[in-house]
Amino acid sequence: MTSILPLAFGLVPADKVADVGDQLARTIIEHDACHVDTGIFGTRYLVDALARIGRIDLAMTMLHQRTYPGFGFQLAKGATTTWEQWLYRSSMETHDHAMFAGINSSLYTILSGIRPTEPGYREIAVEPRVPGSLDQVSASQETVRGRVASSWQKTGSTLRLTVTIPANSRAVIRVPLTHQDDRVQAPAEARKTQAAGQAVSYRVGSGTWTFTVQAR
C-alpha cells in the first residue's frame, strides 16, 4: 500500500499514474480481498488515492465490508466510535481513536467534493464523486466566511446536486456525469466554463445553486 500517499498527494508522474493505480487496485483485490489493510496514514488517504485513479467504486467496496478487517467489521461488532485496532481485543487502549477516524475527511473532500482552492475559502472547488453504491450524500462545514454545503441525490436516471457558497466567496462546481451526453440543467447565473470527461464545470458566486443531471 506504499503507493497510497504518492497517489493522493499527486507525487506520481502523470505518465505513471495508470500503472501505479492498477498495481494498487490489484493489491487490494487480489491480496486483501477488498478489505482495509492500511495503517493510520494510509487509511486517511485511501479514498483520496482511489478517487485519483477513478476507482471510487473500489473504495466503497472496502468501506462496506462487514468482515475483518475494516470499519464495517467494527460496526458489525457494535462500534459507535473508531477503534484503535481493527480486531476487538480486551486489552485495546482506546475505543475512540481519532487518528483512524481521519478517513472522515474524505467524506467531505471526495464524496461531497468540498475543497478550498484559496486561503480562507475565498475560492472553493466542489467536485463530488458519485459511487454507484450510494444514492445520496450530504455534508456541510463552517468556514471563516460562513457555511459551505454540498449534497447530491440520485433518483432513477436523475442526479440533483445542491451547493451552498458563503458570502464573499466564489466557486468552481464540477457537476458529475454518468455519460458524456447527459443533459445538465443549471441556474442561469452559473457560468459554464468547460466540459471535460465525466463532468461539466461552472463558475458561481455566493448563494445556493442546484444542478440537475438527466440521462439522455
VENGILIN-V437419 format. One record per run of one state. SS is the DSSP state (hx for helix, st for strand, lp for the rest). FROM is the first residue (numbers start at 1). TO is the last residue. Records with the same first field share a line. If there is no record, write none. Layout:
# VENGILIN-V437419
SS = FROM-TO, FROM-TO
This chain:
# VENGILIN-V437419
lp = 1-2, 9-13, 32-39, 53-55, 65-70, 77-99, 112-113, 117-118, 122-122, 127-135, 144-145, 156-157, 166-169, 177-182, 186-190, 197-198, 205-206, 215-216
hx = 3-8, 14-31, 40-52, 56-64, 71-76, 100-111, 119-121
st = 114-116, 123-126, 136-143, 146-155, 158-165, 170-176, 183-185, 191-196, 199-204, 207-214
